[in-house]
C-alpha cells in the first residue's frame, strides 16, 4: 500500500473510459487501499482509479466522516439539481460552480464482489457523480455551462502545474498486469 502520484488534467488516462473490474483479488484490494491512502493524503472527497493511472472502474470517497469505495458503479440520479463549488485532485487549486443531481442512488460492488448500494444527497451525491464521471472519461469541466468552462480553462492554462509530462496508462495496478513473470 502506498500513496500514488495523482494524474493531472491533460493526461490521456483522464479522458479514457475505464474497464469494468472482473477479478476480485489481492491486486484489487491493494488498489482500493492505494486509492484510499492517496485520497486521504491529498486530501480529497473522492478519488477514481484513472486518477492514479489505473484504467479500472473503481473509486473511493470520504464525505461527512464516511469512508468507502465502489466498484463498477451504476447511478440513478434525481431530476432535482444542485449548483455548487466543485474541485478535483487532478486540477489542483481549481474550483468552480458545477451543476449536479441533488440526490443519487449508486449500486455496484465492494472489493470482495459483494453488492453495495449508496444513497446520498448534496456533497455525497456530488462526489459519487464526480468520481463515476472519471470512470467514464468525463471531467467536471465538461459539466459546466459555457461561461464557467471558459473561466475554468483560463485558470487551468495559468496554473503552475499545467503542462507536466503524462505518465503511462495502466490497466492493472501492477507492472505485470496481473500476469506471473
C-alpha positions as a printed Julia matrix, in Angstrom:
181×3 Matrix{Float64}:
   0.0     0.0     0.0
   1.35    3.35   -0.98
   0.39    6.89   -1.78
   0.39    7.22   -5.57
   1.01   10.28   -7.76
  -2.26   11.85   -8.94
  -2.58   12.36  -12.69
  -3.23   15.95  -13.78
  -5.51   17.44  -16.43
  -4.01   16.78  -19.84
  -3.06   13.19  -19.03
  -4.87   10.93  -21.55
  -5.9     8.43  -18.83
  -8.36   11.03  -17.5
 -10.23   11.03  -20.84
 -10.16    7.24  -21.3
 -13.21    5.23  -20.16
 -12.18    2.68  -17.54
 -12.71   -1.07  -17.9
 -15.07   -2.98  -15.6
 -13.43   -4.93  -12.78
 -13.7    -8.68  -13.32
 -11.04  -10.02  -10.92
 -11.72   -9.55   -7.21
  -8.27  -10.49   -5.98
  -5.4    -9.23   -3.85
  -4.34   -6.76   -6.56
  -7.79   -5.14   -6.4
  -7.65   -4.89   -2.6
  -4.22   -3.24   -2.88
  -5.64   -0.81   -5.47
  -8.51    0.14   -3.12
  -6.02    0.71   -0.27
  -3.73    2.78   -2.52
  -6.69    4.88   -3.68
  -7.85    5.39   -0.09
  -4.41    6.36    1.2
  -3.78    8.68   -1.74
  -7.2    10.36   -1.35
  -6.77   10.84    2.4
  -3.25   12.22    1.94
  -4.32   14.72   -0.74
  -6.86   15.31    0.99
  -9.96   14.84   -1.17
 -13.62   13.83   -1.06
 -13.06   11.13   -3.66
 -10.51    9.55   -5.99
 -11.02    7.34   -9.03
  -8.56    4.69  -10.24
  -7.8     6.55  -13.52
  -6.55    9.45  -11.41
  -3.65    7.24  -10.31
  -3.18    5.79  -13.78
  -5.23    2.6   -13.45
  -7.97    2.16  -16.05
 -10.42    0.21  -13.88
 -13.93    1.18  -12.67
 -13.07    1.74   -9.0
 -13.34    4.82   -6.8
 -13.04    5.74   -3.14
 -14.82    8.51   -1.26
 -14.63   10.28    2.1
 -17.63   12.52    2.82
 -19.08   13.54    6.19
 -16.64   11.23    8.01
 -17.8     8.26    5.93
 -15.07    6.37    4.09
 -15.95    3.92    1.35
 -15.34    2.6    -2.13
 -17.44    1.43   -5.05
 -16.57   -0.84   -7.96
 -18.4    -1.0   -11.31
 -20.91    1.71  -10.27
 -24.31    2.38  -11.81
 -26.1     5.61  -10.88
 -29.75    6.57  -10.59
 -29.89   10.37  -10.43
 -32.69   12.6    -9.15
 -34.22   15.08  -11.57
 -33.74   17.81   -8.95
 -30.39   19.59   -9.4
 -27.9    21.39   -7.22
 -25.32   24.01   -8.17
 -22.22   24.28   -6.04
 -18.47   24.58   -5.87
 -16.56   21.59   -7.13
 -12.88   20.88   -7.42
 -10.78   17.91   -8.45
  -7.47   16.46   -7.3
  -6.46   16.29  -10.97
  -6.96   20.09  -11.19
  -5.07   21.38   -8.11
  -6.42   24.71   -6.87
  -9.2    24.91   -9.48
 -12.72   25.24   -8.01
 -15.83   26.31   -9.93
 -19.6    26.02   -9.64
 -20.72   22.83  -11.34
 -24.29   21.53  -11.73
 -25.07   18.03  -10.45
 -28.11   15.99   -9.49
 -29.14   16.68   -5.89
 -29.55   13.01   -4.97
 -28.08    9.73   -6.18
 -28.56    6.03   -5.62
 -25.37    4.24   -6.63
 -25.16    0.47   -6.96
 -22.09   -1.65   -7.54
 -19.89   -4.0    -5.59
 -17.16   -3.81   -2.97
 -13.6    -5.15   -3.23
 -14.85   -8.67   -2.45
 -17.57   -8.59   -5.14
 -20.39   -8.14   -2.62
 -23.31   -5.88   -3.69
 -23.28   -2.3    -2.39
 -25.9     0.46   -2.54
 -25.05    4.03   -1.59
 -27.78    6.65   -1.26
 -26.72   10.23   -0.85
 -27.57   13.85   -1.41
 -25.69   17.13   -1.71
 -21.92   16.6    -1.17
 -22.04   12.79   -1.2
 -24.17   12.84   -4.37
 -21.74   15.32   -5.93
 -18.7    13.19   -5.02
 -20.24    9.95   -6.35
 -21.23   11.63   -9.63
 -17.8    13.26   -9.97
 -15.91   10.01   -9.41
 -18.2     7.98  -11.68
 -17.64   10.62  -14.37
 -13.89    9.96  -14.05
 -14.57    6.3   -14.79
 -16.34    7.36  -18.0
 -13.57    9.74  -19.1
 -15.69   12.8   -18.21
 -14.2    15.7   -16.23
 -16.05   18.2   -14.05
 -15.26   21.0   -16.5
 -17.38   19.09  -19.05
 -20.43   19.6   -16.79
 -20.08   23.39  -16.59
 -22.02   25.88  -18.66
 -20.11   27.61  -21.46
 -19.21   30.74  -19.43
 -17.98   28.79  -16.38
 -16.0    26.4   -18.55
 -14.29   29.29  -20.33
 -13.25   30.76  -16.96
 -12.1    27.34  -15.71
  -9.99   26.68  -18.83
  -8.33   30.09  -18.43
  -7.49   29.25  -14.8
  -6.14   25.86  -15.89
  -3.9    27.41  -18.58
  -2.5    29.77  -15.93
  -1.95   27.03  -13.31
   1.68   26.29  -12.49
   1.1    22.52  -12.82
  -0.21   22.76  -16.4
   2.0    21.04  -18.94
   3.52   18.42  -16.64
   4.5    15.26  -18.59
   1.91   12.48  -18.61
   2.92    9.07  -17.18
   1.98    5.73  -18.79
  -1.66    4.49  -18.62
  -2.06    1.07  -16.97
  -4.99   -1.35  -16.95
  -3.7    -3.03  -13.8
  -2.39   -1.58  -10.56
   0.78   -3.62  -11.05
   3.53   -3.56  -13.67
   2.97   -7.24  -14.52
  -0.67   -6.51  -15.5
  -1.8    -9.46  -13.38
   0.49  -11.96  -15.11
   3.14  -14.0   -13.32
   6.61  -13.46  -14.75
